[in-house]
Structure formats: C-alpha cells, structure tokens
Amino acid sequence: MKKCILLLLITAFVFAGEKTTNFKVKGMSCKFGCPTKVKTALDGVDGVKLCDINFETSTATVTYNDEEIMGTDIVKILSEKTDFEILIENEPKEETSSFKKFFSKFFKS
C-alpha cells in the first residue's frame, strides 16, 4: 500500500503542468513604472513561477503551475491590481520537465 501511495505521489509530481502564456498588456505608458506595477501584481500569487514584462511589445510572459492557477485567473488578478487592459495573447505552452522527459522514454503514450 505504501508503495502505491508513493508511486501516485511521484506520478503526480512528474506530470504536474507548468505552462507559459503571453498576456497582452494594453495601456502601459512608461518604461519603468508600468512593467514594475504588472510584475508586482503577480508577486506572491500562488502558482506563478515567473513573470517577464516586455514594454516594447506590451507583453507579459508568465510561467505558472496550471494545477494551482489558470490563465483566466491571472487576467483577473492583473485587471484588478493594475489599470491596464489584460488579454490572453496565445494558448499556454506546456513546459516539459526533465522528470517527465525521463519517464516518457519508458511509458510511451
């Protein structure tokens, strides 16, 4: 029984999804303050791993754990905490972890 539980925990960890999504941030007018405001809005949000803001393209690239937070939740948080219009620019890309790559060699799907 302990082995089954351990196997389930390892499987859940291995297949946990990290996604990267680009969000369009409309209305940024300053090069330093506005991107900082967007980045600060996501600091401490559970599930958000990384947030990179590009002022020139008005894009926020966010890497997050999709089991803890959804892209629509990120849009809602950014819209509430900032004065910018936030749109999902692309479908999330799933990041393949090294553990997942390793186990996929043995368990082809």
WORA-V152511 format. One record per residue. RES is the residue in one letter. SS is DSSP state (alpha for helix, beta for strand, coil for the rest). NEAR is the number of other ideal C-beta (glycine too) atoms within 8 Angstrom. D_LAST is the distance of its C-alpha to the last C-alpha in Angstrom with 1 decimal. Layout:
BEGIN
res=RES ss=SS near=NEAR d_last=D_LAST
res=RES ss=SS near=NEAR d_last=D_LAST
END
This chain:
BEGIN
res=M ss=coil near=4 d_last=25.8
res=K ss=alpha near=5 d_last=26.0
res=K ss=alpha near=6 d_last=23.1
res=C ss=alpha near=7 d_last=20.9
res=I ss=alpha near=8 d_last=22.2
res=L ss=alpha near=8 d_last=21.7
res=L ss=alpha near=8 d_last=18.1
res=L ss=alpha near=8 d_last=17.6
res=L ss=alpha near=8 d_last=19.6
res=I ss=alpha near=8 d_last=17.7
res=T ss=alpha near=8 d_last=14.3
res=A ss=alpha near=8 d_last=16.1
res=F ss=alpha near=8 d_last=17.6
res=V ss=alpha near=10 d_last=14.6
res=F ss=coil near=7 d_last=12.8
res=A ss=coil near=9 d_last=16.1
res=G ss=coil near=9 d_last=16.3
res=E ss=beta near=12 d_last=19.1
res=K ss=beta near=13 d_last=20.0
res=T ss=beta near=11 d_last=22.8
res=T ss=beta near=15 d_last=24.9
res=N ss=beta near=11 d_last=28.2
res=F ss=beta near=16 d_last=31.0
res=K ss=beta near=10 d_last=34.2
res=V ss=beta near=16 d_last=37.3
res=K ss=beta near=9 d_last=40.3
res=G ss=coil near=7 d_last=43.8
res=M ss=coil near=11 d_last=43.7
res=S ss=coil near=4 d_last=47.1
res=C ss=coil near=6 d_last=47.6
res=K ss=coil near=6 d_last=45.7
res=F ss=coil near=6 d_last=45.8
res=G ss=alpha near=7 d_last=46.3
res=C ss=alpha near=13 d_last=43.9
res=P ss=alpha near=12 d_last=40.7
res=T ss=alpha near=8 d_last=41.9
res=K ss=alpha near=9 d_last=42.3
res=V ss=alpha near=16 d_last=38.7
res=K ss=alpha near=10 d_last=37.3
res=T ss=alpha near=7 d_last=39.6
res=A ss=alpha near=10 d_last=38.4
res=L ss=alpha near=13 d_last=34.9
res=D ss=coil near=6 d_last=36.2
res=G ss=coil near=4 d_last=35.4
res=V ss=coil near=9 d_last=33.0
res=D ss=coil near=6 d_last=30.3
res=G ss=coil near=10 d_last=26.9
res=V ss=beta near=12 d_last=28.3
res=K ss=beta near=7 d_last=27.6
res=L ss=beta near=7 d_last=29.3
res=C ss=beta near=11 d_last=31.5
res=D ss=beta near=7 d_last=32.9
res=I ss=beta near=11 d_last=35.6
res=N ss=beta near=10 d_last=36.8
res=F ss=coil near=9 d_last=40.2
res=E ss=coil near=4 d_last=40.6
res=T ss=coil near=5 d_last=37.6
res=S ss=coil near=9 d_last=38.0
res=T ss=beta near=11 d_last=34.4
res=A ss=beta near=13 d_last=32.8
res=T ss=beta near=13 d_last=29.4
res=V ss=beta near=14 d_last=28.0
res=T ss=beta near=11 d_last=25.1
res=Y ss=beta near=15 d_last=24.3
res=N ss=beta near=11 d_last=22.1
res=D ss=coil near=11 d_last=21.0
res=E ss=coil near=6 d_last=21.1
res=E ss=coil near=7 d_last=24.8
res=I ss=coil near=11 d_last=26.0
res=M ss=coil near=6 d_last=25.2
res=G ss=alpha near=11 d_last=26.3
res=T ss=alpha near=7 d_last=28.9
res=D ss=alpha near=8 d_last=30.3
res=I ss=alpha near=17 d_last=30.8
res=V ss=alpha near=12 d_last=32.7
res=K ss=alpha near=8 d_last=34.8
res=I ss=alpha near=11 d_last=35.7
res=L ss=alpha near=16 d_last=36.6
res=S ss=alpha near=10 d_last=38.7
res=E ss=alpha near=6 d_last=40.5
res=K ss=alpha near=6 d_last=41.2
res=T ss=coil near=11 d_last=42.2
res=D ss=coil near=3 d_last=44.2
res=F ss=coil near=12 d_last=41.7
res=E ss=beta near=7 d_last=39.7
res=I ss=beta near=13 d_last=36.0
res=L ss=beta near=8 d_last=33.4
res=I ss=beta near=10 d_last=29.6
res=E ss=coil near=8 d_last=29.5
res=N ss=coil near=7 d_last=25.8
res=E ss=coil near=4 d_last=22.5
res=P ss=coil near=9 d_last=21.0
res=K ss=beta near=8 d_last=18.8
res=E ss=beta near=7 d_last=16.2
res=E ss=beta near=9 d_last=17.1
res=T ss=coil near=5 d_last=14.5
res=S ss=coil near=9 d_last=16.2
res=S ss=alpha near=5 d_last=16.7
res=F ss=alpha near=8 d_last=15.4
res=K ss=alpha near=10 d_last=12.0
res=K ss=alpha near=9 d_last=12.1
res=F ss=alpha near=8 d_last=13.3
res=F ss=alpha near=9 d_last=10.8
res=S ss=alpha near=9 d_last=7.7
res=K ss=alpha near=6 d_last=9.6
res=F ss=alpha near=6 d_last=9.6
res=F ss=coil near=5 d_last=6.3
res=K ss=coil near=5 d_last=3.8
res=S ss=coil near=3 d_last=0.0
END
